[in-house]
Amino acid sequence: MRELIDKRDAKVLIEVDGGVNGLNVRDLDEAGADIVVAGNYVFGSNDYERAISSLKV
């Protein structure tokens, strides 16, 4: 998807919503995601600050 968007110089963003966590967020970033939604990961955590920090690439 990222390759096609870049090739066509499209003005769109790639969003991943669902299953995002501290273990896969770097892979999603490398694959070209612009936005990630990690609601369950953050709000299901006992430590919001730590969960959010683990998502920062």
Helices and strands as residue ranges (DSSP letters): H 2-8, E 15-17, H 25-31, E 35-37, H 39-43, H 48-55
